[in-house]
Amino acid sequence: MSHNPEKQPRRLSAQEKRRKDLRDLLRTANGPQVLEALRKWEVGKWALRFVAVTVLAFCAVFCALFMWFAVLAFNDMSSLD
């Protein structure tokens, strides 16, 4: 039994399938609207990442300052003995 790879269609990866679906969607009548929505989502996604990283950085700095003050307070209390 011989298999001819040219006769069987190659399975698409997930990324290739998304691209094919997007191309098919853009061929429809509302393609420009879909493209604009995707562009807006791309900008929104980067804005969301920026906000998330900023909030995480703020939390990290706040936690570090809190720990620093806690250590200073603990050292002050232990020196009172």
Order of alpha helices (4+ residues) and beta strands (2+ residues): alpha-alpha
